[in-house]
Amino acid sequence: MDLWQCSPIFGAMKTFIFNNFISKITKHQTVAVFSHVRPDGDCLGAQVGFSLWLQKNGIKASAFNEDELPENMHWLQEFFPIRKPSEAQLSEFDAFVVLDGNALHRFGDVAEKIADLGKPVYMIDHHPDPEDIYEEPISVVSASSTCELVYRLFAEHNIDQIDEPVAKALYLGLVTDTGSFQFDSVKPATLHAAADLLDRGRFTPNVITNKIYASRPLKQLKLLSMALETIETHAQGKIATITITQEMFTRTGTTNEDTEGFVQYPLSVEGVLACVLFREDEDRIKLSLRSQSDSIDVNKWARKFNGGGHKKAAGAHFVGTLKEAKKAVLKVGEEQL
């Protein structure tokens, strides 16, 4: 018996989820695949891996994202192109698939319209509380990443279809969504998937980690230096915050993309159970929330501010000033304590 079959994540009882998905999606000829806005390694890796799966099984696939890809992930385009969608293109497809998100608004203005077309919409995701609009969802909250679910899709159908491009794309998502395999979402099946991808793709871990972590521009490090100066603790040291302002972006010549990973720094402060990153965007305050305690559910916390995610990692936004955001968000966090 393979390791994932006896895993609490991928027990035999969940096999039918993948089989039902496969039997339905393979009946379509043209499929549009969407990844969520402000894309990260998991959504993009899953998108490329799944688009290649469709292609390998005789289905014409197109991949879309309304935002630009982060600079350190442009290499994924060598494996499968990801373009910006237009509403006029939607009529070309028999079906739609959304990845690494379970509410259409997470995928942008064009994607929000696909539910009104009368065509099937599918989902592969690991976040809680999906919308009830999907023809056949693969929804496993306990999975480490959406890339792990796409790996399982290959395993259930034809694991020998995993080649170097697929393996590298899926490994990207495993690494980035688990904090390089540090989070408690990592199970034996996760590490089995990672090892199998390395074996089938014939590459070593540093090939991917160097692309995403070891090629930071100097301006990003200068932004990080300024952000670290803003770290504060609250609620008797149990909650920490870090702040990035528009002035910091201007002074360093950086953008929103350059803040990837910053939220982990305040979480590493001794005694801190949860943290919030506050980032001034043009029209709102972006919130990134992390927890390392079962007593603080940042998914519930984020849902108070137009967001959501996982129990220990979530995102949201606040419309108002930075000062107002901090006051309101910290109040909710302190109530959880």
HELIX and SHEET records of a PDB file:
HELIX    1   1 LEU A    3  CYS A    6  5                                   4    
HELIX    2   2 ALA A   12  LYS A   14  5                                   3    
HELIX    3   3 THR A   15  ILE A   25  1                                  11    
HELIX    4   4 GLY A   41  LYS A   56  1                                  16    
HELIX    5   5 GLU A   71  GLU A   78  5                                   8    
HELIX    6   6 GLU A   87  GLU A   92  5                                   6    
HELIX    7   7 LEU A  104  PHE A  107  5                                   4    
HELIX    8   8 ALA A  111  ASP A  116  5                                   6    
HELIX    9   9 THR A  146  HIS A  157  1                                  12    
HELIX   10  10 ILE A  159  GLN A  161  5                                   3    
HELIX   11  11 GLU A  164  ASP A  177  1                                  14    
HELIX   12  12 PRO A  188  GLY A  201  1                                  14    
HELIX   13  13 PRO A  205  TYR A  213  1                                   9    
HELIX   14  14 LEU A  218  LEU A  228  1                                  11    
HELIX   15  15 GLN A  246  THR A  252  1                                   7    
HELIX   16  16 ASN A  256  THR A  259  5                                   4    
HELIX   17  17 GLN A  264  LEU A  267  1                                   4    
HELIX   18  18 VAL A  298  ARG A  303  1                                   6    
HELIX   19  19 LEU A  322  GLN A  336  1                                  15    
SHEET    1   A 6 ILE A  82  ARG A  83  0                                        
SHEET    2   A 6 LYS A  60  PHE A  64  1                                        
SHEET    3   A 6 THR A  30  SER A  35  1                                        
SHEET    4   A 6 ALA A  95  LEU A  99  1                                        
SHEET    5   A 6 VAL A 121  ASP A 125  1                                        
SHEET    6   A 6 PRO A 137  SER A 139  1                                        
SHEET    1   B 6 GLU A 232  HIS A 234  0                                        
SHEET    2   B 6 ILE A 239  ILE A 244 -1                                        
SHEET    3   B 6 ALA A 274  GLU A 280  1                                        
SHEET    4   B 6 ILE A 285  SER A 291 -1                                        
SHEET    5   B 6 ALA A 313  PHE A 318 -1                                        
SHEET    6   B 6 GLY A 308  GLY A 309 -1                                        
END                                                                             
